[in-house]
Amino acid sequence: MKIHKLAAITAITAVLAASVASASTNERMSQTGENLLRMCNGADKVKMLGMMCHSYLNGYIDTAQYYDKGGHFCLGEGDKQRLPVVVITWMHAHPDHFSKPAPEALGKLLAENYPCRK
């Protein structure tokens, strides 16, 4: 009986360790451009996707503006609300960014569509 408990505990520990290792590897990976496109493309149809799309975009924008004080893009009044449509249009025009990290695609998209005036 004790051997079976020990074997079960060992098996459970191995599964948990593998799950933790897998989770920590996945946490370092960012969304891809294609994932972002899917989120934003479904924003009008599925409320949760809309919330996810806007949350991701707002998080990226806030972080980029806070840490990149040079400002590679400048958003005007109402631009954040229209941004999911811009993401969809831009990503369809740039399918080469589907497999790239979403932050990389967003940086290029924002710089092209919302340049800062000098």
C-alpha positions as CSV (number, residue, x, y, z in Angstrom):
1,M,0.0,0.0,0.0
2,K,2.8,2.4,0.9
3,I,4.6,1.7,-2.4
4,H,1.4,2.6,-4.4
5,K,1.0,5.9,-2.5
6,L,4.7,6.7,-3.1
7,A,4.3,5.9,-6.8
8,A,1.2,8.0,-7.1
9,I,2.8,11.0,-5.3
10,T,5.8,10.7,-7.6
11,A,3.7,10.6,-10.7
12,I,1.6,13.6,-9.5
13,T,4.8,15.5,-8.7
14,A,6.2,14.8,-12.2
15,V,3.0,15.9,-13.9
16,L,2.9,19.1,-11.8
17,A,6.6,19.8,-12.5
18,A,6.0,19.4,-16.2
19,S,3.0,21.7,-16.1
20,V,4.9,24.4,-14.3
21,A,7.8,24.2,-16.7
22,S,5.4,24.3,-19.7
23,A,3.6,27.3,-18.2
24,S,6.7,29.3,-17.5
25,T,7.9,28.7,-21.1
26,N,4.5,29.8,-22.5
27,E,4.5,32.9,-20.3
28,R,7.7,34.2,-22.1
29,M,6.0,33.9,-25.5
30,S,4.1,36.9,-26.7
31,Q,1.0,37.0,-28.8
32,T,1.5,36.8,-32.6
33,G,0.2,39.3,-35.1
34,E,-2.3,36.6,-36.2
35,N,-3.5,36.1,-32.6
36,L,-4.1,39.8,-32.4
37,L,-5.9,39.9,-35.7
38,R,-8.2,37.1,-34.5
39,M,-9.0,38.9,-31.3
40,C,-9.7,42.2,-33.0
41,N,-11.5,40.6,-35.9
42,G,-14.1,39.1,-33.6
43,A,-14.5,42.2,-31.5
44,D,-17.8,43.2,-33.1
45,K,-19.3,39.7,-32.8
46,V,-18.1,38.5,-29.4
47,K,-18.1,41.0,-26.5
48,M,-15.2,39.1,-24.7
49,L,-13.0,39.3,-27.8
50,G,-13.7,43.0,-28.1
51,M,-12.7,43.5,-24.4
52,M,-9.5,41.4,-25.0
53,C,-8.6,43.3,-28.1
54,H,-9.0,46.7,-26.5
55,S,-7.3,45.6,-23.3
56,Y,-4.3,44.3,-25.3
57,L,-4.1,47.4,-27.4
58,N,-4.4,49.7,-24.4
59,G,-1.8,47.8,-22.5
60,Y,0.6,48.0,-25.4
61,I,0.0,51.7,-25.9
62,D,0.3,52.6,-22.3
63,T,3.5,50.6,-21.9
64,A,5.1,52.0,-25.1
65,Q,4.3,55.6,-24.2
66,Y,5.6,55.2,-20.7
67,Y,8.9,53.4,-21.5
68,D,9.5,55.0,-25.0
69,K,9.6,58.6,-24.1
70,G,10.6,59.5,-27.7
71,G,7.1,58.8,-29.0
72,H,7.1,56.8,-32.3
73,F,3.4,57.3,-32.6
74,C,0.8,59.9,-31.4
75,L,-2.8,59.1,-31.0
76,G,-5.5,61.7,-31.3
77,E,-9.0,61.9,-29.9
78,G,-11.0,58.7,-30.5
79,D,-8.1,56.9,-32.1
80,K,-8.0,54.2,-29.4
81,Q,-11.7,53.3,-30.0
82,R,-11.1,52.9,-33.8
83,L,-7.8,51.1,-33.4
84,P,-9.3,47.5,-33.7
85,V,-10.5,48.3,-37.3
86,V,-7.1,49.7,-38.1
87,V,-5.4,46.6,-36.8
88,I,-7.6,44.4,-38.9
89,T,-7.1,46.4,-42.1
90,W,-3.3,46.8,-41.6
91,M,-2.8,43.1,-40.7
92,H,-4.6,42.0,-43.8
93,A,-2.4,44.3,-45.9
94,H,0.8,42.9,-44.1
95,P,0.4,39.2,-43.8
96,D,4.1,38.9,-43.3
97,H,3.5,40.1,-39.7
98,F,1.1,37.2,-38.9
99,S,3.9,35.1,-37.4
100,K,5.8,38.0,-35.8
101,P,5.3,39.0,-32.2
102,A,2.2,41.2,-31.8
103,P,4.2,44.0,-30.1
104,E,6.5,44.2,-33.1
105,A,3.5,44.4,-35.5
106,L,1.8,47.0,-33.3
107,G,4.8,49.1,-33.2
108,K,5.1,49.2,-36.9
109,L,1.3,49.7,-37.4
110,L,1.1,52.6,-35.0
111,A,4.2,54.3,-36.4
112,E,2.8,54.1,-39.9
113,N,-0.8,55.1,-39.1
114,Y,-0.3,57.6,-36.3
115,P,3.0,59.4,-36.9
116,C,3.8,62.3,-34.6
117,R,3.8,65.7,-36.2
118,K,7.0,67.7,-35.7
